[in-house]
Amino acid sequence: MSKSITQFVSEYVRENGRGCPKGVLIHVGGFKAKDIAAMLESGKLESGRGSEGGIFVAGTKPTPKERVSVSLKSRMADFLRTLNDPTALALVAEYDAELQKRADSQQ
């Protein structure tokens, strides 16, 4: 008997300590992309990005770690936040809106 998608994901996460990539589900597990999408849409699976990336069984995705500024752009924005300057604050607001728009589009 073959494993269900949730069983496969659960075992992958347990064995690898991270979320299961969609490519592994398709190429190793032999599951179809439309079936994976249906499981995500139904809420039986959930996905994450970044260091918490991959697919998890619903309710098992780790909580996001605190945001750490690592890119040059994010470090510059963090510095601008410390300035009491209207132009700097306007640039930071524009940067934050750009980040929020990107985050919204990825969900």
N, C-alpha and C positions, 0 to 999 in steps of 0.2 A: 504494500500500500504506500502511495506517495505522501509526502508531507504536505500540509496546508501551508499557505503563504505565512500565516501567523506563526506556525511552528518553526518554519525555516528562519524567519526573522528573529524569533526568540532565541533559537540555538546560536545563530550567528552573533548576536549581541553578547550572549553569555560567553561564547568562546573567544571573541575578539575584543571585547570591552569597548565597543563603539557601534554606532548605527550601521545598519546594513545598506550598502550602496545599491541603487536601483539596478545598475549593471550586473551586480552579482545575482540579484533575484532573477534577472532575465537569462544571463548566460550560464550561470552555475546551477541555479535552482530550476531553470526551465519554465518559469512563469511568464505569461504574456503581459505586455505593458498595459493593455486595457484592463486586465484583472487586477493588477497592482493599483492602477488609478481608481478602480471601483472600490477597492479596500480602503484607500486613503480617503475617498469621498464619503464612504459610509462611516468613517471614524474608527474602524477597527485597527487601522494603522495610522501613524502620524510621522511626519518627517521634520527634520531639523536642518539647519544650515550652519556653516562655520565649524567650530570645534565640537559642537553638539550635532553635527550633520549626520545624515543617513536616515534610514527608516527604522522605526521602533514600533512595537506593539503598543496600542493605545494605553496611555497612563504610565508608560515606562521611560519616556523621553526625559533625559536629565534636564534639570533647570539650567537656564543659561548662566554662564559665568559672568562676572562683572565685566563691563566693557573696558578694555584696555586700549589706550591710544597707541597704535603701533606705526601707522603710516605717517609720512611727513605731513600730509594734508591734515590729518586729525590732530597731530601735535601742534601744528600752526593754529588750528581752530581753538585748541585748548589754551594756547598762549593768548590769543585775541580775547578770549572770555575774561581774562584777568585785567584787561585794560578798561578804563572808564572813558571810552571814546565812542561816539555815536557811529562812526564809520565801521569801526571794528565790530561793534555789537550788531550792526546791520549785516555785515559779512557772515558773522557766526549764525545769525538767524536764517540767512539764505542757505548756508551749509547744512544746518539742522533740518530745514525743509526738504532739501535734496536727499538727505539720508532717510527721512521719514517716507518720502515718495518711493524711494527704492525699496524700503522695507515693506511698504504696503503692496507694491507690485509683486513681491516674491511670495506672498501668502495666498 
